[in-house]
């Protein structure tokens, strides 16, 4: 039986070939179990759920390798109520005990001195060392899938993506048969690839059979995508793209005023610009899931409101048209 569930303000979509309905706004779990423990991480997941988010994106490497298990705690409290994407391809760091210790030590320090976060986490990653890149073999894929099912305490993963895969990694059809068999066996709802935009373009061209779902970054700096070839999941609508665009507009007040007049919102206001940029991801990708991540419950709720706010749709279209036709002045970030 296919479960369906209501989503706030009708912002829902059928999730690729799974047949399940979910929210168009998804929560990215990459920051779970970083500078916080499991209790606080689960509270963030609860805040997203309470705000209306029903899709959650995770990976074995997130949260020093602990994010999937953390999400599993949350899922046990909401059986059948949400959809999940997880991945195979970038495994957790080799020394998990060191990474866990680093998280426990870094958390209290970061809370007092947030500016130290990047340096502490970079040092922890250096000490533990990265795990070897996936071979994308059937044996390794099966092992990763079973680990994820166990960590998530789930019988099925809705979307299972090959993480940072390239077309050159997919030289044997045994992996494709394994993915198709896993769908038939009910272990996964569907599969696909999650990678850099340039790699996704090559995968769609050279190995489309692996791409029922594609996940990649998208912001107003990017050209429109053809969603007819695959179901799309997008992330990074803001991050450095938002910072770069805001700094560029702030450096040219006359242009900022002109764009603000044409868009119908003060683009010098960081919140206004962020809201319009996020809304653009929904407007320009109307059949896609859009991922956003925050450690602030009020920001999570605000993102849900942006997704549902149709008054932002036209300003979002106008901003996108301006960026695409005029380019970004003094651009400090490149297209992705």
C-alpha positions in Angstrom: 0.0 0.0 0.0 1.4 3.4 -0.9 1.2 5.9 1.9 0.3 9.5 1.3 0.1 12.3 3.8 -0.8 15.9 3.9 1.7 18.7 3.5 1.5 22.3 4.6 -0.3 24.6 2.1 -0.4 22.0 -0.6 3.4 22.2 -1.3 3.7 18.6 -2.2 5.1 16.4 -5.0 5.0 12.7 -6.0 8.6 11.5 -5.2 9.8 10.2 -8.6 8.9 6.5 -9.2 8.2 5.7 -5.5 4.6 6.7 -5.8 4.8 8.5 -2.5 3.7 12.1 -1.9 6.1 14.3 0.0 6.8 17.9 0.7 8.6 19.9 -2.0 10.8 21.4 0.7 13.2 18.8 2.1 15.5 19.0 5.1 19.2 18.4 4.5 20.7 16.5 7.4 24.4 17.2 6.7 24.7 19.3 9.9 23.2 16.7 12.2 25.5 15.3 14.9 28.2 17.8 14.1 28.6 20.3 16.9 25.6 18.9 18.7 24.5 15.7 20.2 21.7 13.3 19.3 19.0 14.9 21.5 19.5 18.4 19.9 19.8 16.9 16.4 16.5 15.1 16.8 14.9 18.3 18.1 15.9 19.9 14.8 14.2 17.1 12.9 11.1 17.5 15.0 11.1 21.2 14.3 11.2 20.5 10.6 8.4 17.9 10.8 6.3 20.2 12.9 6.7 23.0 10.4 5.5 20.7 7.6 8.7 19.2 6.1 8.2 15.6 5.1 11.3 14.8 3.1 14.7 14.2 4.7 18.1 13.9 3.0 21.0 12.1 4.7 24.1 10.2 3.8 26.4 7.7 5.6 29.2 10.3 5.8 27.1 13.1 7.4 27.5 13.9 11.1 30.8 12.1 11.5 29.0 9.0 10.3 26.2 9.3 12.9 23.5 11.2 11.0 21.7 8.2 9.6 21.3 6.6 13.0 20.1 9.9 14.4 17.5 10.2 11.7 16.5 6.6 12.5 15.6 7.6 16.0 13.3 10.3 14.5 11.8 7.9 12.0 10.8 5.4 14.6 8.5 8.1 16.1 6.9 8.9 12.7 6.4 5.5 10.9 5.3 6.0 7.3 5.0 9.8 7.7 8.1 11.0 5.9 10.3 10.1 2.9 14.0 9.7 3.0 17.0 9.9 0.6 20.3 8.4 1.6 23.3 7.6 -0.5 26.2 5.3 -1.3 29.6 6.5 -2.5 31.2 8.7 0.2 31.6 6.5 3.3 32.3 7.9 6.8 35.8 8.7 7.9 37.9 5.6 8.7 38.4 6.4 12.4 34.9 6.8 13.8 35.9 6.7 17.4 38.2 9.7 16.9 35.5 11.6 15.0 32.9 10.9 17.7 35.4 12.2 20.3 36.0 15.3 18.2 32.3 15.9 18.0 31.9 15.6 21.8 34.8 17.9 22.4 34.1 20.4 19.7 30.4 20.8 20.5 30.7 22.7 23.8 33.6 24.8 22.5 31.7 25.8 19.3 28.7 26.8 21.3 30.9 29.3 23.2 33.1 30.3 20.3 31.2 29.6 17.0 34.1 31.1 14.9 36.2 28.1 15.8 33.8 25.6 14.3 35.4 25.2 10.8 38.9 24.9 12.2 38.0 22.3 14.8 36.0 20.2 12.4 38.7 20.4 9.7 41.3 19.3 12.3 39.1 16.4 13.4 38.7 15.3 9.8 42.5 15.5 9.2 43.2 13.3 12.2 40.7 10.6 11.3 41.5 10.7 7.6 39.0 10.2 4.8 37.8 6.7 3.9 38.6 5.4 0.4 36.3 6.3 -2.4 33.7 3.8 -3.2 34.4 1.2 -5.9 30.7 1.2 -7.0 30.8 -2.6 -7.0 27.8 -4.7 -6.2 29.3 -6.1 -3.1 30.2 -2.7 -1.7 26.8 -1.2 -2.7 24.9 -4.1 -1.0 26.9 -3.7 2.2 26.3 0.1 2.2 22.6 -0.3 1.6 22.2 -2.8 4.4 24.1 -0.6 6.8 21.9 2.3 5.9 18.7 0.3 6.3 19.9 -0.8 9.8 21.0 2.7 10.8 17.7 4.2 9.7 15.7 1.3 11.3 13.8 1.1 8.0 12.5 -1.6 5.8 12.8 0.6 2.7 14.8 3.6 1.6 12.6 5.8 -0.6 15.5 7.2 -2.8 19.0 5.7 -2.8 21.6 7.8 -4.7 25.1 7.0 -5.9 27.0 9.8 -4.2 29.5 11.8 -6.2 29.6 9.2 -8.9 30.9 9.9 -12.4 30.0 8.3 -15.7 33.4 6.6 -15.8 32.6 4.8 -12.5 29.7 3.0 -14.1 31.4 0.6 -16.5 29.6 -2.6 -15.4 25.9 -3.4 -15.7 25.9 -5.6 -12.6 25.4 -2.5 -10.4 22.4 -1.5 -12.5 20.9 -4.9 -12.1 21.5 -4.8 -8.4 19.7 -1.4 -8.2 16.7 -2.7 -10.2 16.5 -5.9 -8.1 16.6 -3.8 -4.9 13.5 -1.9 -6.2 11.7 -5.1 -7.0 12.6 -6.5 -3.6 11.2 -3.4 -1.9 14.5 -2.4 -0.3 14.5 0.9 -2.1 11.7 2.9 -3.8 13.9 4.2 -6.6 17.6 5.1 -7.3 19.6 7.7 -9.0 22.7 9.9 -8.8 23.7 12.8 -6.6 26.7 14.7 -7.8 28.1 18.0 -9.1 26.1 19.6 -11.8 28.7 19.0 -14.4 29.0 15.3 -13.5 25.2 15.0 -13.6 25.1 16.3 -17.2 27.6 13.7 -18.3 25.7 10.9 -16.4 22.4 11.9 -18.1 24.1 11.8 -21.4 26.2 8.7 -21.1 24.5 6.6 -18.4 20.8 7.7 -18.3 19.7 4.3 -17.1 21.2 5.1 -13.7 19.4 8.4 -13.5 15.7 8.1 -12.6 16.5 10.7 -10.0 19.3 13.2 -10.1 20.3 15.5 -7.2 22.6 18.5 -7.7 23.0 22.1 -6.7 20.9 24.9 -8.2 20.7 28.6 -7.5 19.6 31.7 -9.4 23.1 31.8 -10.9 22.4 28.5 -12.8 20.6 28.0 -16.1 17.2 26.3 -16.1 17.3 22.5 -16.2 15.2 20.1 -18.2 13.3 18.0 -15.7 11.8 15.7 -18.3 14.8 13.4 -18.3 14.8 12.7 -14.6 13.2 13.6 -11.3 15.3 16.4 -9.7 16.3 17.1 -6.2 18.2 20.4 -5.7 20.3 21.9 -2.9 22.5 25.0 -2.3 19.9 27.6 -3.4 21.6 29.9 -0.9 25.0 29.4 0.9 27.9 31.0 -1.0 25.6 32.0 -3.9 23.5 34.1 -1.6 26.6 35.7 0.0 28.2 36.4 -3.3 25.1 37.9 -4.8 24.4 40.1 -1.8 28.0 41.4 -1.7 27.9 42.1 -5.4 24.7 44.1 -5.2 25.9 45.9 -2.1 29.0 47.0 -3.9 26.9 48.7 -6.6 24.1 50.7 -4.8 22.6 52.1 -8.1 22.3 48.7 -9.6 20.9 47.3 -6.3 18.2 50.0 -6.3 17.3 49.4 -10.0 17.1 45.6 -9.4 15.1 46.1 -6.2 12.6 48.3 -8.1 12.2 45.7 -10.9 11.9 42.8 -8.5 9.6 44.6 -6.0 11.7 44.0 -2.9 14.7 45.6 -1.2 17.6 43.3 -2.3 20.0 45.1 0.1 18.0 43.5 2.9 19.6 40.1 3.5 16.3 38.4 4.5 14.4 39.7 1.5 17.1 38.5 -0.9 17.4 35.1 0.8 13.7 34.6 0.7 13.4 35.5 -3.0 16.4 33.3 -3.9 15.0 30.3 -2.1 11.6 30.9 -3.7 13.2 31.0 -7.1 14.4 27.4 -6.6 10.8 26.4 -6.2 9.4 28.5 -9.0 12.1 27.6 -11.6 12.0 23.9 -10.7 8.3 23.3 -10.3 8.4 19.5 -10.2 11.5 19.2 -7.9 12.2 18.7 -4.3 14.3 21.6 -2.9 16.6 20.9 0.1 17.4 23.4 2.7 19.3 23.0 6.0 19.4 25.1 9.2 20.2 24.6 12.8 17.7 27.2 13.8 14.1 26.0 14.2 12.7 29.5 13.4 14.7 29.5 10.2 13.3 26.1 9.3 9.8 27.4 9.8 10.6 30.5 7.8 11.8 28.3 4.9 8.4 26.5 4.9 6.6 29.8 4.8 8.7 30.9 1.8 8.0 27.7 0.0 4.2 28.3 0.4 4.2 32.1 -0.2 2.9 32.6 -3.7 3.4 36.4 -3.3 7.1 35.7 -3.7 6.7 33.9 -7.0 6.8 36.9 -9.3 9.7 38.6 -7.5 11.6 35.3 -7.8 10.9 35.1 -11.5 12.1 38.7 -12.0 15.3 38.2 -10.0 16.1 35.1 -11.9 15.5 36.9 -15.2 17.8 39.8 -14.2 20.6 37.4 -13.1 20.4 35.4 -16.3 20.2 38.4 -18.7 22.5 40.9 -16.9 24.8 38.6 -15.0 26.1 39.3 -11.5 28.1 42.5 -11.0 31.6 41.9 -9.5 30.7 38.3 -9.2 32.6 36.5 -6.4 31.1 33.1 -6.9 31.0 31.1 -10.2 28.2 29.2 -11.7 27.9 25.6 -10.5 
